[in-house]
Amino acid sequence: MSRKNVQTGFQPDSDVYITYEDQQKINKFARQNAKMDDTKEELKIKQNELKNLEDACDEITLLDENAKIPYYIGEVFIHEDLEKTQNYLDEIKEKKKQEILNLESKCIDLKNIISQLKVQLYAKFGSRINLEAEED
């Protein structure tokens, strides 16, 4: 009776050789992925801040024109009239919108880099590498 090669259990991937360049790509992928997570978190914070500013603008439109509106800067409350407060909030909203656009652009750039690295790494390692994010 002849013995056939039977593959059972864990088989180490002895035919996979990781070059220095491959390791650099893997490291770059990990760094870019971490940057992407940080950027997405920062984007959520900025979007929430913008929503709060918009809510504040909606609330002050209901006030009387002569009302003094307190708002918190640093460690003190400043009282301003309606028009100055609206102008101030509009300026801050525009800055937040620009920050959001910059972060969204950064996310797109990072996604492109990550996608390119995924293609290169999956082409070399196939199913022996997992580059997909884990879902919580």
C-alpha positions as CSV (number, residue, x, y, z in Angstrom):
1,M,0.0,0.0,0.0
2,S,1.5,3.3,-1.1
3,R,1.4,6.3,1.2
4,K,-0.2,9.4,-0.2
5,N,0.5,12.9,1.1
6,V,-2.3,13.7,3.4
7,Q,-2.7,17.3,4.6
8,T,-4.4,17.4,7.9
9,G,-4.2,19.9,10.8
10,F,-2.0,23.0,10.8
11,Q,0.4,23.3,8.0
12,P,3.0,26.1,8.3
13,D,3.3,28.3,5.3
14,S,7.0,27.6,4.7
15,D,6.8,28.8,1.1
16,V,5.9,32.4,2.1
17,Y,9.0,34.6,2.2
18,I,8.5,38.2,3.5
19,T,11.0,40.6,2.2
20,Y,12.1,43.8,3.8
21,E,9.9,45.7,1.3
22,D,6.9,43.5,2.1
23,Q,7.3,44.2,5.8
24,Q,7.6,48.0,5.1
25,K,4.3,47.8,3.1
26,I,2.6,45.9,6.0
27,N,3.9,48.5,8.5
28,K,2.8,51.4,6.2
29,F,-0.6,49.8,5.9
30,A,-0.9,49.6,9.7
31,R,0.1,53.2,10.2
32,Q,-2.3,54.5,7.5
33,N,-5.1,52.4,8.9
34,A,-4.4,53.9,12.4
35,K,-4.4,57.4,10.9
36,M,-7.7,56.6,9.2
37,D,-9.3,55.6,12.5
38,D,-8.0,58.7,14.2
39,T,-9.2,60.9,11.3
40,K,-12.7,59.4,11.3
41,E,-12.9,59.9,15.1
42,E,-11.8,63.5,14.7
43,L,-14.3,64.0,11.9
44,K,-17.2,62.7,14.1
45,I,-16.2,65.2,16.8
46,K,-16.1,68.1,14.3
47,Q,-19.4,67.2,12.8
48,N,-20.9,67.1,16.3
49,E,-19.5,70.5,17.1
50,L,-20.9,71.9,13.9
51,K,-24.3,70.5,14.8
52,N,-24.1,72.1,18.2
53,L,-23.3,75.4,16.6
54,E,-26.2,75.1,14.2
55,D,-28.5,74.3,17.1
56,A,-27.2,77.4,18.9
57,C,-27.8,79.6,15.9
58,D,-31.4,78.2,15.7
59,E,-32.0,79.0,19.3
60,I,-30.7,82.6,19.3
61,T,-32.9,83.4,16.3
62,L,-35.9,83.0,18.7
63,L,-34.6,85.7,21.1
64,D,-35.4,89.4,21.2
65,E,-33.0,91.6,19.2
66,N,-32.2,93.6,22.4
67,A,-31.3,90.5,24.4
68,K,-27.7,90.1,25.6
69,I,-26.6,86.6,24.9
70,P,-24.0,85.0,27.2
71,Y,-21.5,82.6,25.6
72,Y,-18.7,80.8,27.2
73,I,-15.1,81.6,26.1
74,G,-12.3,80.1,28.0
75,E,-13.3,80.3,31.6
76,V,-15.7,83.3,31.5
77,F,-19.1,84.2,30.0
78,I,-19.2,87.1,27.6
79,H,-22.5,88.9,27.0
80,E,-23.0,90.2,23.4
81,D,-25.9,91.5,21.5
82,L,-27.8,89.2,19.0
83,E,-26.1,90.5,15.8
84,K,-22.5,90.1,17.1
85,T,-23.3,86.7,18.5
86,Q,-24.8,85.5,15.2
87,N,-21.8,86.8,13.3
88,Y,-19.4,85.1,15.7
89,L,-21.3,81.8,15.4
90,D,-21.4,82.1,11.6
91,E,-17.6,82.6,11.5
92,I,-17.1,79.6,13.8
93,K,-19.5,77.5,11.7
94,E,-17.5,78.3,8.5
95,K,-14.2,77.3,10.2
96,K,-15.8,74.0,11.3
97,K,-17.1,73.3,7.8
98,Q,-13.6,73.9,6.4
99,E,-12.1,71.7,9.0
100,I,-14.6,69.0,8.1
101,L,-13.9,69.3,4.4
102,N,-10.1,69.0,5.1
103,L,-10.7,65.9,7.2
104,E,-12.9,64.3,4.6
105,S,-10.3,65.0,2.0
106,K,-7.7,63.4,4.2
107,C,-9.9,60.4,4.7
108,I,-10.2,60.0,0.9
109,D,-6.4,60.2,0.5
110,L,-5.9,57.6,3.2
111,K,-8.5,55.3,1.7
112,N,-6.6,55.5,-1.6
113,I,-3.3,54.6,0.0
114,I,-4.8,51.8,2.0
115,S,-6.5,50.4,-1.1
116,Q,-3.3,50.4,-3.1
117,L,-1.4,48.7,-0.3
118,K,-4.2,46.1,0.1
119,V,-4.0,45.3,-3.6
120,Q,-0.3,44.9,-3.5
121,L,-0.3,42.8,-0.3
122,Y,-3.2,40.5,-1.3
123,A,-1.5,40.0,-4.7
124,K,1.6,38.7,-3.0
125,F,0.1,36.9,0.1
126,G,-3.4,36.0,-1.0
127,S,-5.5,34.5,1.8
128,R,-2.4,34.2,4.0
129,I,-2.8,37.8,5.1
130,N,-5.9,39.5,6.6
131,L,-6.1,43.2,6.1
132,E,-9.8,43.7,6.9
133,A,-10.8,45.7,9.9
134,E,-12.4,43.8,12.8
135,E,-16.0,44.7,13.6
136,D,-16.8,45.2,17.2
